[in-house]
Amino acid sequence: MGIDASTVKVTLDGADRELVCTIESVLVMNRAYGGMQKMFDQIQAMDIEAMVLVLQAGLGEIGAKSTEELIGKVFKTGLINVRPALAQFVLLAASGGVLSPDDEEPADDGEPGKT
């Protein structure tokens, strides 16, 4: 049995935000990169445009103004610092908003600066 975890917290430029998993957010991410696996791969590669798209999908803030603002916040926060929450959100979305207990924290992939 999975855990109902339809949201993921992310900190951007010192402010906590909540990404909400909805069918709309899944469709936005899926369409942008041709599938959720490809979306996940772009997040792991720290593609800033993919990161912003995931944020927009999860925050429900699609639009040019949102894109410009979020790019600055992701950059200022650090792509490497934002990546774990976004990866977790993409996995959550791919699993229909429910994660197994083992999926609660994304795996540490040997990120620089982490022990």
NUDRENKE-586971 format. One record per atom (N, C-alpha, C): x negated, y negated, z negated. Coordinates in steps of 0.2 Angstrom, whole numbers, m for minus. Example, Ala and Ser with C-alpha at 12.3 -4.5 7.8 and 13.67 -1.06 7.14 Angstrom:
<sites>
   east  north     up
    m66     28    m39
    m62     22    m39
    m66     16    m39
    m64     11    m35
    m68      5    m36
    m64      0    m39
</sites>
This chain:
<sites>
   east  north     up
     m4      6      0
      0      0      0
     m4     m6      0
     m3    m11      4
     m7    m17      4
     m4    m23     m1
     m8    m28     m1
     m7    m33     m5
     m4    m39     m1
      2    m42     m3
      5    m47      0
      0    m53     m1
     m3    m55      5
     m8    m61      4
     m7    m65     10
     m2    m68     11
      0    m72     17
     m4    m79     17
     m8    m80     13
    m12    m87     13
    m19    m85     11
    m23    m90     14
    m30    m90     12
    m32    m97     11
    m36    m98      5
    m39   m104      3
    m45   m106      7
    m46   m112      9
    m52   m114     12
    m54   m121      9
    m60   m122      8
    m62   m129      6
    m65   m133     12
    m62   m139     13
    m65   m143     19
    m67   m150     16
    m73   m151     16
    m75   m158     14
    m73   m159      7
    m73   m154      3
    m72   m155     m4
    m65   m154     m6
    m60   m153     m1
    m53   m153     m3
    m51   m146     m1
    m47   m143     m6
    m44   m136     m5
    m38   m137      0
    m38   m132      5
    m32   m132      9
    m30   m124      9
    m24   m123     11
    m21   m117     12
    m19   m115     19
    m22   m110     21
    m20   m107     28
    m14   m102     27
     m9   m103     31
     m3    m99     30
     m2    m94     36
     m2    m88     35
     m1    m83     40
      6    m83     42
      7    m85     49
     14    m85     52
     13    m81     59
     19    m79     61
     19    m76     68
     16    m82     73
     18    m88     72
     16    m93     76
      8    m94     76
      5    m94     70
     m2    m94     69
     m6    m89     73
     m3    m83     72
     m6    m77     76
     m5    m78     83
      0    m80     86
      1    m81     93
     m4    m87     95
     m5    m92     92
    m10    m97     94
    m17    m94     94
    m19    m91     89
    m26    m88     89
    m26    m82     95
    m21    m78     95
    m22    m73    100
    m22    m75    107
    m18    m80    109
    m18    m83    116
    m25    m87    117
    m28    m90    112
    m34    m94    114
    m40    m90    116
    m41    m84    113
    m47    m80    115
    m45    m74    118
    m39    m72    119
    m37    m66    122
    m37    m60    118
    m35    m61    111
    m35    m56    107
    m38    m57    100
    m35    m54     95
    m38    m56     88
    m45    m53     87
    m47    m48     90
    m54    m46     89
    m59    m51     92
    m57    m54     98
    m61    m59    101
    m61    m65     97
    m56    m67     94
    m55    m73     89
    m60    m71     83
    m60    m66     80
    m64    m64     75
    m71    m64     77
    m73    m62     82
    m80    m62     85
    m82    m69     86
    m78    m74     88
    m80    m81     89
    m81    m84     82
    m77    m82     77
    m78    m85     70
    m85    m82     67
    m86    m76     68
    m92    m73     66
    m98    m76     69
    m97    m78     75
   m103    m82     79
   m103    m89     77
    m99    m92     73
    m99    m99     71
    m97   m103     76
    m93   m102     81
    m90   m106     86
    m86   m111     83
    m88   m118     83
    m85   m123     79
    m78   m124     82
    m77   m123     89
    m71   m124     92
    m66   m119     90
    m68   m113     89
    m64   m107     87
    m62   m108     80
    m67   m111     76
    m65   m112     69
    m60   m117     68
    m60   m122     72
    m55   m128     72
    m48   m125     74
    m48   m121     79
    m42   m118     81
    m39   m114     76
    m43   m110     72
    m40   m106     67
    m37   m110     61
    m41   m115     60
    m39   m120     55
    m32   m123     57
    m32   m125     63
    m26   m128     65
    m20   m124     65
    m21   m117     67
    m16   m112     67
    m13   m111     60
    m18   m110     55
    m16   m109     48
    m13   m115     45
    m15   m121     47
    m12   m127     43
     m6   m129     47
     m5   m126     53
      1   m129     57
      0   m136     59
     m6   m138     61
     m8   m144     63
    m11   m144     70
     m7   m143     75
    m10   m142     82
    m10   m149     85
    m15   m151     88
    m15   m158     92
    m22   m161     92
    m23   m166     96
    m29   m169     97
    m32   m173     91
    m27   m176     88
    m30   m180     82
    m32   m175     76
    m28   m169     76
    m30   m164     71
    m37   m161     73
    m38   m160     79
    m44   m157     82
    m50   m161     80
    m50   m168     81
    m55   m172     80
    m57   m173     72
    m52   m173     68
    m53   m174     61
    m56   m167     58
    m53   m161     61
    m56   m155     58
    m63   m153     60
    m65   m155     66
    m71   m154     68
    m76   m158     64
    m75   m164     62
    m79   m168     57
    m79   m164     50
    m74   m162     48
    m73   m159     41
    m77   m152     41
    m76   m148     47
    m80   m142     47
    m87   m143     47
    m90   m148     51
    m97   m149     52
    m99   m152     45
    m96   m156     42
    m98   m159     35
    m98   m153     30
    m94   m149     30
    m93   m143     25
    m99   m138     27
   m100   m137     33
   m105   m132     35
   m102   m126     38
   m103   m125     44
   m100   m119     47
   m101   m113     43
   m107   m112     41
   m108   m106     37
   m104   m105     31
   m102   m111     28
    m98   m111     22
    m91   m110     23
    m88   m112     29
    m81   m111     31
    m80   m104     34
    m85   m101     37
    m84    m95     40
    m81    m89     36
    m83    m88     30
    m79    m82     26
    m72    m83     26
    m69    m89     24
    m62    m90     23
    m59    m89     30
    m62    m91     35
    m58    m91     42
    m58    m84     44
    m64    m80     43
    m64    m73     45
    m59    m69     41
    m58    m71     35
    m53    m67     31
    m46    m69     33
    m45    m75     36
    m38    m77     38
    m37    m73     45
    m42    m73     49
    m40    m69     55
    m39    m62     54
    m42    m59     49
    m41    m52     48
    m34    m51     45
    m32    m56     40
    m25    m56     37
    m20    m57     43
    m21    m61     48
    m16    m62     53
    m16    m56     57
    m22    m53     59
    m21    m46     63
    m18    m41     59
    m17    m41     52
    m14    m36     49
     m7    m37     47
     m4    m43     50
      3    m44     48
      4    m48     42
     m1    m51     39
     m1    m55     33
     m2    m50     26
     m4    m44     27
     m5    m40     22
    m12    m37     22
    m16    m37     17
    m23    m34     17
    m23    m28     12
    m27    m24     14
    m28    m18      9
    m32    m21      3
    m32    m18     m3
    m37    m20     m8
    m44    m21     m6
    m46    m17     m1
    m53    m17      1
    m55    m23      5
    m50    m26      8
    m51    m31     13
    m50    m38     10
    m50    m39      3
    m49    m45      0
    m54    m50      1
    m61    m48      1
    m66    m52      2
    m70    m50      8
    m72    m54     13
    m75    m53     19
    m82    m50     17
    m85    m46     21
    m92    m43     19
    m97    m48     21
   m102    m48     17
   m108    m52     17
   m112    m49     23
   m113    m53     29
   m116    m50     34
   m124    m53     34
   m127    m54     28
   m133    m56     28
   m134    m63     30
   m129    m67     29
   m129    m74     30
   m135    m78     27
   m139    m82     31
   m144    m86     28
   m142    m90     22
   m146    m90     16
   m144    m94     11
   m140    m90      6
   m138    m84      7
   m134    m80      2
   m139    m74      0
   m137    m72     m6
   m141    m67     m9
   m137    m61    m10
</sites>
